[in-house]
Amino acid sequence: MADSRIFGHTYEMIGKSMDISTRRHNLIAGNIANMDTIGYTPSDIDFQSALKRAMTEPEPDYLDKTNEKHLPGNIDGSAGQINGMDSEDVDIYHLDSVNIDTEMMNLMENNVKFRSTAEMLLRKMTILNYAIDEGGK
């Protein structure tokens, strides 16, 4: 679909941006869920570098095999992996390794990015729908 004139680079970028926002949301939710876990280190994704990496790397045409009982697949690829990073320095001997204010701010920022990307997708579809409707007249 990347070669199509209707669905071009913009749709691909919007889709990957929404995928990365979803992954970041899951990481932030995991940080909040493990707020009281001793020794837990919060993690986060650098959105810009992850999006750049997702746009430049080719789509994998295989499934990653993470267990020897899984179906055969290519196990040397790292295209589906996200390289997370520590969101802040933490003291592993205390329960305050996750700062709830920081995590809620990250969650809000990620939510705004996801919603604005979804709005861009909706507007692109509205333009496409308008072009189809006008072409039939």
Secondary structure as UniProt FT lines:
FT   TURN            2..3
FT   HELIX           9..33
FT   TURN            34..36
FT   TURN            38..39
FT   STRAND          43..44
FT   HELIX           47..56
FT   TURN            68..69
FT   TURN            79..80
FT   STRAND          85..86
FT   TURN            92..93
FT   TURN            96..97
FT   HELIX           100..135
//
